Amino acid sequence: MPKAAAHVSSNPSRLVHTLSGLGVAATAAPRKGFADKLAELIDLSGAIALSESLRGLKRIKAVETEAQGDAQALFMDRRAEMIEAISASFTLDPDAMSSSPAGFILPSPNADTFSDDAAGYAPYQRFYALHQSEMDHRVISLRGLLRKQLAARSEALAQLAVLDTMMETTLSDYSRRSLAALPKLLAQHFFALRRAQQAADADAGQPSNAEHWLADGGWLHLFHQDMQTLLLAELALRLQPLQGLLEALNSEHEDTP
């Protein structure tokens, strides 16, 4: 099975480029300013709650806590753990289940994989959704730790930590709904690869088998590679807000005598 790269790019368009490369990208949205795009994502009740919270932002003070660890090292270690959780799950070896950091591995192909749309893709949709749940939990935990470091550093960063909490709460539903569409888009790629193999089988006059599908260059092998690439692109997207917090911490540290 393919192994994940050790580096996760922070390119904001990486996920879009990945979807485009798979042939399942949606039509590009018209260019708009940040404020305009943000306003479209927040309903009236959310806007009111956010406005009320912003009014009290200046009253937020730094919180005295015990000495915190190295935020950069913390981020890099946790990110590496998330990459490894994705990488290690891309195996069909049942003995690897007990040692998989994610706690699950790829589903094994069966007759439905090649013959039934709903039943054939369902195990892969569950596999992807499990990874999304795992990423969500790990990213939220790491984001909270970085906020604690912000809150202890200075008044300005404490206010940034509160602001980040507000924005995460306000946009969390939209974010989850948007990311939940990814395994559905990935299904289109799965079906396209499978149709190509079915056509090749028809031309050859004989059916292929799972061993052939999983060999290098086989349609299911390619699908596994592309699914892993998409998961890594999603992880990079999920980590962008945290990278912003980390940059704020590093920036203040560099500017402080």
C-alpha positions as CSV (number, residue, x, y, z in Angstrom):
1,M,0.0,0.0,0.0
2,P,1.2,3.6,-0.7
3,K,2.7,5.5,2.2
4,A,1.9,9.1,3.1
5,A,4.4,11.8,2.5
6,A,6.1,13.2,5.6
7,H,5.2,16.8,4.6
8,V,1.7,18.3,4.5
9,S,1.6,21.4,2.4
10,S,-0.3,24.5,3.7
11,N,-1.2,25.6,0.2
12,P,-4.8,26.8,0.6
13,S,-5.8,25.4,-2.8
14,R,-4.3,22.0,-2.3
15,L,-7.6,20.4,-1.7
16,V,-9.2,22.0,-4.7
17,H,-6.2,20.9,-6.9
18,T,-6.6,17.4,-5.6
19,L,-10.3,17.2,-6.4
20,S,-9.6,18.7,-9.8
21,G,-7.0,16.1,-10.5
22,L,-9.5,13.4,-9.6
23,G,-12.0,14.9,-12.0
24,V,-14.6,15.6,-9.4
25,A,-14.0,19.3,-8.5
26,A,-17.1,21.5,-8.4
27,T,-17.4,24.6,-10.5
28,A,-15.1,27.4,-9.1
29,A,-16.9,29.9,-7.0
30,P,-16.8,33.6,-8.1
31,R,-14.0,35.6,-6.5
32,K,-15.2,37.6,-3.5
33,G,-13.7,39.5,-0.6
34,F,-13.1,37.7,2.7
35,A,-15.9,39.7,4.5
36,D,-18.4,38.9,1.7
37,K,-17.6,35.2,1.8
38,L,-17.7,35.1,5.6
39,A,-21.1,36.9,5.6
40,E,-22.6,34.2,3.4
41,L,-21.6,31.5,5.9
42,I,-23.1,33.0,9.0
43,D,-26.9,33.1,9.6
44,L,-28.6,35.9,11.5
45,S,-28.5,34.2,14.9
46,G,-24.9,33.4,14.4
47,A,-24.1,36.9,13.4
48,I,-25.8,38.3,16.5
49,A,-24.0,35.9,18.8
50,L,-20.7,36.8,17.2
51,S,-21.3,40.5,17.4
52,E,-22.1,40.2,21.1
53,S,-19.0,38.3,21.7
54,L,-16.8,40.7,19.9
55,R,-18.0,43.6,22.1
56,G,-16.5,41.9,25.1
57,L,-13.3,41.0,23.4
58,K,-11.3,44.0,24.8
59,R,-12.0,42.9,28.3
60,I,-10.1,39.6,27.8
61,K,-6.8,39.5,29.7
62,A,-3.9,37.1,29.6
63,V,-4.3,34.1,31.8
64,E,-1.4,33.2,34.1
65,T,-0.6,29.5,33.8
66,E,2.3,27.2,34.3
67,A,5.1,27.4,31.7
68,Q,4.0,25.9,28.4
69,G,6.0,23.7,26.1
70,D,7.3,24.6,22.6
71,A,4.3,25.3,20.5
72,Q,6.1,24.7,17.2
73,A,7.3,21.2,18.4
74,L,3.9,20.4,19.7
75,F,2.3,21.2,16.4
76,M,4.9,19.3,14.4
77,D,4.6,16.2,16.6
78,R,0.8,16.1,16.5
79,R,0.7,16.7,12.8
80,A,3.2,13.8,12.3
81,E,0.9,11.6,14.4
82,M,-2.0,12.5,12.2
83,I,-0.1,11.8,9.0
84,E,1.1,8.4,10.4
85,A,-2.5,7.5,11.4
86,I,-3.5,8.0,7.8
87,S,-0.5,6.2,6.3
88,A,-0.6,3.2,8.6
89,S,-4.3,2.5,7.9
90,F,-3.6,2.0,4.1
91,T,-2.9,-1.7,4.4
92,L,-4.9,-4.9,3.9
93,D,-2.8,-6.9,6.3
94,P,-5.3,-8.0,9.1
95,D,-2.3,-8.3,11.5
96,A,-1.7,-4.6,11.2
97,M,-5.1,-3.7,12.7
98,S,-3.9,-4.0,16.3
99,S,-1.0,-1.7,15.7
100,S,-2.7,0.9,13.5
101,P,-2.7,4.3,15.1
102,A,-6.1,5.0,13.6
103,G,-7.6,1.7,14.9
104,F,-8.8,0.6,11.5
105,I,-7.4,-0.4,8.1
106,L,-8.6,-0.5,4.5
107,P,-11.6,-2.6,3.7
108,S,-10.9,-5.8,1.7
109,P,-12.4,-6.0,-1.8
110,N,-15.1,-8.5,-2.4
111,A,-17.7,-9.3,-5.1
112,D,-19.7,-6.2,-4.4
113,T,-16.6,-4.0,-4.9
114,F,-16.8,-4.6,-8.6
115,S,-20.5,-5.2,-9.2
116,D,-22.7,-3.1,-6.9
117,D,-22.5,0.7,-6.7
118,A,-24.0,1.2,-3.2
119,A,-22.6,-1.9,-1.5
120,G,-19.3,-1.7,-3.4
121,Y,-18.4,1.9,-2.3
122,A,-20.0,1.8,1.2
123,P,-16.9,0.3,3.0
124,Y,-14.7,3.0,1.5
125,Q,-17.1,5.8,2.5
126,R,-17.1,4.5,6.0
127,F,-13.3,4.2,6.0
128,Y,-13.0,7.9,4.8
129,A,-15.6,9.1,7.3
130,L,-13.7,7.3,10.2
131,H,-10.6,9.2,9.2
132,Q,-12.6,12.5,9.2
133,S,-13.9,11.8,12.7
134,E,-10.4,11.0,13.9
135,M,-8.9,14.1,12.3
136,D,-11.7,16.3,13.7
137,H,-11.0,15.0,17.2
138,R,-7.2,15.4,17.0
139,V,-7.3,18.9,15.4
140,I,-9.8,20.2,17.9
141,S,-7.6,18.9,20.7
142,L,-4.4,20.5,19.3
143,R,-6.2,23.8,18.6
144,G,-7.3,24.0,22.2
145,L,-3.7,23.5,23.4
146,L,-2.4,26.2,21.1
147,R,-5.2,28.6,22.4
148,K,-4.0,28.0,25.9
149,Q,-0.5,29.1,24.9
150,L,-1.9,32.2,23.2
151,A,-4.0,33.0,26.3
152,A,-0.9,32.8,28.6
153,R,1.4,34.8,26.3
154,S,-0.1,38.3,26.2
155,E,-3.4,40.3,26.3
156,A,-3.5,40.6,22.5
157,L,-2.9,36.9,22.0
158,A,-5.5,36.0,24.7
159,Q,-8.0,38.0,22.7
160,L,-7.0,36.2,19.6
161,A,-7.5,32.9,21.3
162,V,-11.1,33.9,22.3
163,L,-11.7,35.2,18.7
164,D,-10.5,31.9,17.3
165,T,-12.9,30.1,19.6
166,M,-15.8,32.3,18.4
167,M,-15.0,31.7,14.8
168,E,-14.6,27.9,15.2
169,T,-18.0,27.7,17.0
170,T,-19.7,29.9,14.4
171,L,-18.3,28.1,11.4
172,S,-18.1,24.5,12.7
173,D,-21.5,23.3,11.2
174,Y,-20.6,24.7,7.8
175,S,-17.2,23.2,7.9
176,R,-18.4,19.8,8.8
177,R,-21.1,19.8,6.2
178,S,-18.6,20.9,3.5
179,L,-16.0,18.3,4.4
180,A,-18.8,15.6,4.6
181,A,-19.2,16.1,0.9
182,L,-15.6,14.8,0.2
183,P,-16.3,11.1,0.4
184,K,-19.3,11.6,-1.8
185,L,-17.1,13.3,-4.4
186,L,-14.6,10.5,-4.0
187,A,-17.3,8.0,-5.0
188,Q,-17.4,9.5,-8.4
189,H,-13.7,8.8,-8.9
190,F,-14.2,5.2,-7.6
191,F,-17.0,4.5,-10.1
192,A,-15.0,6.1,-13.0
193,L,-12.0,3.8,-12.3
194,R,-14.2,0.8,-11.9
195,R,-16.0,1.5,-15.1
196,A,-12.7,1.7,-17.0
197,Q,-11.7,-1.7,-15.6
198,Q,-15.1,-3.2,-16.5
199,A,-14.6,-1.9,-20.1
200,A,-11.1,-3.4,-20.2
201,D,-12.5,-6.7,-19.0
202,A,-15.1,-6.6,-21.7
203,D,-12.5,-5.9,-24.4
204,A,-10.3,-8.7,-23.1
205,G,-13.3,-11.1,-22.9
206,Q,-12.4,-12.3,-19.4
207,P,-13.0,-10.9,-15.9
208,S,-10.2,-9.5,-13.7
209,N,-9.8,-10.3,-10.1
210,A,-8.9,-8.6,-6.8
211,E,-5.2,-9.5,-7.1
212,H,-5.1,-7.7,-10.5
213,W,-7.0,-4.7,-9.1
214,L,-4.5,-4.3,-6.2
215,A,-1.4,-4.7,-8.3
216,D,0.7,-1.6,-9.1
217,G,-1.4,0.3,-11.7
218,G,-4.5,-1.6,-10.9
219,W,-7.7,0.4,-10.6
220,L,-8.2,-0.3,-6.9
221,H,-4.5,0.4,-6.2
222,L,-4.8,3.7,-7.9
223,F,-8.0,4.5,-6.0
224,H,-6.3,3.8,-2.7
225,Q,-3.5,6.1,-3.6
226,D,-5.9,8.9,-4.6
227,M,-8.0,8.4,-1.5
228,Q,-4.8,8.8,0.7
229,T,-3.9,11.9,-1.3
230,L,-7.3,13.4,-0.7
231,L,-7.1,12.7,3.1
232,L,-3.8,14.4,3.3
233,A,-5.1,17.4,1.4
234,E,-8.1,17.6,3.8
235,L,-5.7,17.4,6.8
236,A,-3.7,20.3,5.4
237,L,-6.9,22.3,5.1
238,R,-8.0,21.4,8.7
239,L,-4.6,22.5,10.0
240,Q,-4.6,25.9,8.4
241,P,-6.3,27.8,11.3
242,L,-3.9,26.2,13.7
243,Q,-0.9,27.3,11.6
244,G,-2.3,30.8,11.8
245,L,-2.3,30.6,15.7
246,L,1.2,29.2,15.6
247,E,2.4,32.1,13.4
248,A,0.8,34.6,15.8
249,L,2.7,33.0,18.7
250,N,6.0,33.0,16.7
251,S,5.5,36.5,15.4
252,E,5.0,38.0,18.9
253,H,8.0,36.0,20.2
254,E,10.2,37.4,17.4
255,D,8.9,41.0,18.0
256,T,9.4,40.9,21.8
257,P,12.8,42.2,23.1
